[in-house]
Amino acid sequence: MKNTIQIFASFALLAFMWTSCNNSEKNNDNSSNPIEQSQGPDIVELQSDLLGNYHGVQPSYFLKNQFGDDMVINGNKVPVPSIDFKFLLKEHGVVSLQQTNLEDDSRVYYDGTFKIIKETTELILIECSLSDGQSSNPTYSLTIDKSNKSAICTGKNEPEITLEKVK
């Protein structure tokens, strides 16, 4: 009799634990639960009129060292050629970048994501994290003027670039 009670109690405890785990899994999948939704990541989309192509040219410049001085190798400053930038901002935070070297017409293509960092009534700041699929992983910040759809592009240790939205 004692063994029967222990077996029944063990079975009841096992059934209780199984239903408890099963119920908590269902609660996690329930997207209508407002508490669960508020704890999830906020996905903020860029306004549809701000999506599209942004184009600008970065003039040639001399590479700078960590102190802001011109980098010199073998007595010569290190030039960076003029580069044509074409950003394509797409839905769901997707971004592509085509960079064309204006001296030799070589191109580099980047794909990645962007996220909204800050937004006011006049401006929106987004951060573009890109990769060429190999070893280059640049990050650019675009400050977009909502009224005229122009943007300022800033990169690490690079001059600012003025971009215009291509219609």
C-alpha positions in Angstrom: 0.0 0.0 0.0 2.9 2.4 0.9 4.5 1.7 -2.5 1.3 2.4 -4.3 0.9 5.8 -2.6 4.6 6.7 -3.4 4.1 5.7 -7.1 0.9 7.7 -7.3 2.5 10.7 -5.6 5.5 10.5 -7.9 3.2 10.3 -10.9 1.1 13.3 -9.7 4.3 15.3 -9.1 5.6 14.4 -12.6 2.3 15.4 -14.2 2.2 18.7 -12.3 5.8 19.5 -13.4 5.1 18.6 -17.0 2.0 20.8 -17.2 3.7 23.7 -15.4 6.6 23.6 -18.0 4.1 23.3 -20.8 2.0 26.3 -19.6 5.1 28.5 -19.2 6.2 27.7 -22.8 2.7 28.6 -24.1 2.8 31.9 -22.2 6.2 32.8 -23.8 4.7 32.2 -27.3 1.6 34.3 -26.6 2.3 37.5 -28.5 -1.0 39.1 -27.3 0.4 39.3 -23.8 1.2 43.0 -23.3 3.9 42.4 -20.7 5.8 40.1 -23.0 5.5 42.6 -25.9 6.9 45.5 -23.8 9.9 43.5 -22.8 10.8 42.6 -26.4 13.1 44.6 -28.6 11.7 47.8 -30.2 11.9 47.7 -33.9 11.6 51.1 -35.3 11.2 51.5 -39.1 12.6 54.4 -41.1 9.8 56.5 -42.7 9.1 55.2 -46.2 9.9 58.6 -47.8 13.4 58.5 -46.3 14.2 55.0 -47.8 16.1 54.9 -51.0 19.4 55.9 -52.6 21.7 58.6 -51.1 24.6 59.7 -53.2 27.7 61.8 -52.5 31.4 62.1 -53.3 34.2 62.1 -50.7 37.0 64.3 -52.0 40.5 62.9 -51.9 42.5 63.5 -48.7 45.6 62.5 -46.9 45.4 59.7 -44.3 45.8 60.9 -40.7 47.5 59.1 -37.8 46.0 58.7 -34.3 47.2 62.2 -33.4 45.5 63.9 -36.4 48.7 64.5 -38.3 49.2 63.5 -41.9 50.5 59.9 -42.1 54.0 59.8 -43.7 55.6 56.7 -45.2 59.0 56.9 -46.8 58.8 60.7 -46.6 55.5 60.8 -48.5 52.0 61.6 -47.3 49.5 58.8 -47.8 46.8 59.9 -50.2 43.3 58.5 -50.2 41.6 58.9 -53.6 38.2 60.5 -54.1 35.4 58.0 -53.5 31.8 58.0 -54.8 29.4 56.8 -52.1 26.0 55.3 -52.9 23.9 54.2 -49.9 20.7 52.3 -50.4 18.4 52.3 -47.3 15.8 49.5 -47.5 12.9 48.4 -45.3 13.5 46.4 -42.1 16.8 48.1 -41.4 18.7 46.8 -44.4 21.4 48.9 -46.0 23.8 48.5 -49.0 26.8 50.7 -49.9 28.6 50.9 -53.2 32.0 52.7 -53.1 33.6 53.6 -56.4 37.2 54.8 -56.5 37.1 57.8 -58.9 40.8 57.4 -59.9 40.6 53.8 -61.2 36.8 53.0 -61.2 37.3 50.0 -58.9 34.2 49.2 -56.8 33.6 47.7 -53.4 30.2 46.5 -52.3 29.0 46.4 -48.7 25.8 45.0 -47.1 24.5 45.3 -43.6 22.0 46.8 -41.3 21.1 50.2 -39.9 19.5 51.2 -36.7 17.9 54.5 -35.6 20.1 56.1 -32.9 18.2 59.4 -32.4 15.2 61.1 -34.0 13.8 64.7 -33.7 11.2 66.4 -35.8 13.9 67.8 -38.1 16.7 65.1 -38.1 17.2 61.4 -37.8 20.5 59.8 -37.0 21.1 56.2 -38.1 24.1 54.0 -37.7 25.0 51.7 -40.6 27.0 48.6 -39.8 28.4 47.1 -43.0 30.6 44.3 -44.3 32.1 43.3 -47.6 31.8 39.7 -46.6 35.6 39.4 -46.0 37.7 41.6 -43.8 36.3 45.1 -44.1 33.5 46.1 -41.7 33.0 49.9 -41.7 30.4 51.7 -39.7 29.0 55.0 -40.9 26.6 57.4 -39.3 24.0 59.2 -41.4 22.3 62.3 -40.2 19.3 62.8 -42.4 17.5 66.1 -42.7 13.8 65.1 -43.0 12.8 68.3 -44.8 15.1 68.2 -47.8 16.2 64.5 -47.7 19.9 65.4 -47.6 22.3 63.7 -45.3 25.7 64.0 -43.7 27.8 60.8 -43.6 30.5 60.4 -41.0 32.9 57.6 -40.7 35.8 56.8 -38.4 38.8 59.1 -39.2 37.3 60.2 -42.5 36.0 63.6 -43.7 32.3 64.2 -43.6 30.4 63.6 -46.9 27.3 65.4 -48.0 24.7 63.1 -49.5 21.7 63.9 -51.5 18.7 61.6 -51.9 18.3 60.4 -55.5 14.7 60.5 -56.6 
